[in-house]
Amino acid sequence: MERDWEPLPPYRAVLAVDARNFSPLNSAGQRAVNAGIQEVLAQTLATIGMEADWRHHTFGQHTGDGYVGGLDPILLPGLVGSFPEALSSALRGWRSDYLDDLQLRVSVHVGPLDDTGIGDPMVHTHRLLDEDLLRKLLDRADPKVTNTAVIISDRVYEDVFRSGASTGKTVAGHYLQRIAKVKTFERPAWIHVPGLDWQLVDPALLETRPSSAPPEDDAPSTSSPDHLPAPANIAFHQHGDGQQAQGYQVTAHFTGGRND
């Protein structure tokens, strides 16, 4: 019998990155920094055992101030666990004539995508990357101390940490739940900043007031990310236990702070 349905595209893990302070660079600087981002990505993924996987990633494309590519979702525990700290370490060795310190925002999502990379999971990945708190954290941070901010979708978090798979030194407790709100997009997500212990941060400092909400009558609210602790206060280290995840193909995106 002829079927009246069609199969889903293969599941991909989507990895996306974006650089802070990219727009002020001239054209030569932008080309150099973009090439450097791709080199840092390749170096970092090789460090955590994904060199061959990255060499064959799908729908790879630069985004001007970043890069995005698709990977096998079985790699998600590594992208969620080992990748953030390895990337942060690689960025400390960053050298460029155009940008003293490179800070990257990273997003990771998973879903059905064909080889073009066009589809809802890709849009979801980039919406996560534009989450305002992710930008503000890097804006407030000392770039020599904090150079990486990672956001993963709720689906990735559940798949990885409920699977029981090992994620290396990074565990569930390193991620803070957040409702990502960008344009009409509003989904639960999880944020991780290498070296930051969320238990030492007042959750009220991470809240944002909806743009339509009127200001308070009294003193300015400390629930805005504008009142995050000074850079020196967002470089704590956390240790804890956590669970782990299962795989589809994964999409990750890296990006920088507000001035990109």
N, C-alpha and C positions, 0 to 999 in steps of 0.2 A: 504494500500500500504506500502511496506517495504521502510523505509527511507534510503537514500544514504548519510546521514550526521550523525555526532555525536555531542552531546552536549558538551559545554565547562565544564571544571572542575569548582567547586565553586570558587567564588572570595574570596581571603584571603588578609588580611592586614598583611604584613610581617614586623616584628620588629627585628632589629639586633643590637647588641652592641659589641664593641671591646675595649680592655684595652690598654692604653699606658704603655710603659716600662714593658711589660710582658716577652719578650724573655730573658732578663738578669737574670730572676729568676731561681733558681734551680727547679727540678721536684716537690719537696714538696711545694715550694712556688707557683708554677703554679697551682697545684691542689687546694691549699688553696684559692688563688685569684679567680680561676674560680668558686669555690663553693660560695665565697663571692659575686661574680657578680650575680649569680642566686638568692641569698638571697636579694640583693639590688633591683633587678628587681621585685621580688615578693612583697617586702615591698612597693616599689614605686607605683606599679599598684594597690595594696590594698588601698593606700592612696587616689587615685583618683577614687575609686569605681569600679575597675576592678578585684578584688580578685577572684571572681568565674570564670570570663572569662579566666583569666590567668591559673587558676587551670585546665581548660579544653582546653588549647591552643593546636594547631595541629603542627605536625612535629617539635616538640621542640628538639633541639640538641645543645650541646656545640661545639664551634669552636676552642677549645684550649684557646685562649685569649678572648673569648667572648661567646655569646649565640644568638640563633635565634629561633623565634617561629611565628606561624601564628594565627591570631585572626579574629574575625568577622569584616568586614569592617565598620559596623555601629559604631565601636569604634574609628574610625579615628579622629573625632574632639577632643577626649580626648587625643589621642596619639600625635597629632600635637599641641594641646593647653596646657593642664594641665601637661602632662607627663614631658617635659623638665625641668621645674622649680622644680617639685616634685623630679625628679631624682637628680638634682643638690643639693637640700636640703638634700636628703638621703646620698649622697656621702660626705657631710661635716661631717657626723657622722661616716665615715668609720674608722675602726680600724683593723689593721693587723700587725702581727709580721714580715711580708715579704715586705710590701709596705706601705710607710708612707701616701701617698696621691694617691687615685685612680682617674684617668681621663678616661672618656669613650667617644668614638665616637658612634653616634647613626644614623641609617638610617631607613627610613620608606618608603615602597612602597606598591602597591596594584595590584592584577591581578589574573587570573585564575590559581590555583594550586591544584593538588590532594593531598591526604594525605601523599604522599612521600615528598612533598615540592620541588620536582625536576622540573625545568622548567625555562623559560626565566625570569619571575618575580623575582625568587630567585637570578638569576645571576645579574639582574638589581640592586637588593637591595645591593648586595655585591660590585658591581662596584661603586655605590654611596658612600659606606662606605670607599672606597679607594681614594676618591677625595683628591687631594694633599692639597688644602687649608684647609680642615677640620683638617688634621694632623698638618699643620703648625700653625694654630691658637692655638692648644693645646700645641705645642712645645714652642711657644712664651709666653704662659700664665703662670702666677703664679698659680700652682696647688691648692693652698689654697684659691684662689679667683675664678678661672675659671676651672671647672672640667668636663664640659659637652659641646659637640658640636654636633648639630643635623643637618642632611640633609634629606630632603624629596623630592620625585620625583615631577615633574611638574604635573603629573596626580593627586597625592594626594593633592597638593596645590589647584588645580582647583576644585576638588571634595569637599574639605572641605570649602574653603573660598567663593566659589560661591554658596554653598548650603543655606547659611543663618543660619546654625546651630551654636549655641554658642560654643566658644572654650575657655571659661574662660578668664583669664587675658592675655593670649597670643593671639595676633591678627596678621593679615596679615603683618602689618608694622614691626613686629619683624623678618620677614624673608627677606633675601637678595637673589635676583636671581643670579644664577651662571650657567655657562655651565660646567658641570662635564665632564672631559676628563680623561679616564683611559684606557690605551691600545687602542683598536679600538673603545671603547665605547665613545660616545659623545652625551650627552643629557642635556636639561635644567633641573635645580634643584634649590632648595631653602635651604638656610643655616640659622640656628638660634643658637645663643650662649646666654644662659640665662644671663641677666645683661648687654649685649652689645647693645648700641644704634648705629645702622648702620649710622644714620644721622650725627654722630660725627666722622665718619671714611671717609677719602678721598678714593673714589672708585678706584683711580689709585693705591693705596697701595695694593689692592686686586687682581690686574691683574697679570697674569703670562704669560711670553713670551714662545711661543712654543719652544720645545727643539731644533728644526731645525733652529730657527731664529738666525742670527749672532748677536753678542753683539754690543751695540751702540759704536760709535767712541768717544763720549764725556764721561762725568762722568757716573758712574753706574746708571742704570735706577732705579727709585723708584717705578716702576710698578710691581716689584716682591714681593711675599709674604715674602721674606727674609727681606724686609724693612718694615714689619708691625710694628705698634707702640709697644713700650715696654710693658711688661705684665701689668703694672699699668694702661696703657691706654686702655685696652680692658675689662674693668669691669664697663662700664657706664650702666645706666638704661634708658629704653625708655618707653614712654607711647603713645598710639595712638589708632585710631579706625581701625577696620578691618572687613572683611566679614568672612563667615564660610562655612562648607562642608558636602557632602553626603557620603554614605557608600557603600563599597564593603568589602571583607575581606582584612585585612591589614597586610603587612609584615614590620617589623621594625628591624633594626640592630644597635647594639651599638658597638663602637670600640674606641680605644685610639689614641695616637699621633704617631709620626714617629717611635719611638723606640719600636715597638711591634713585 
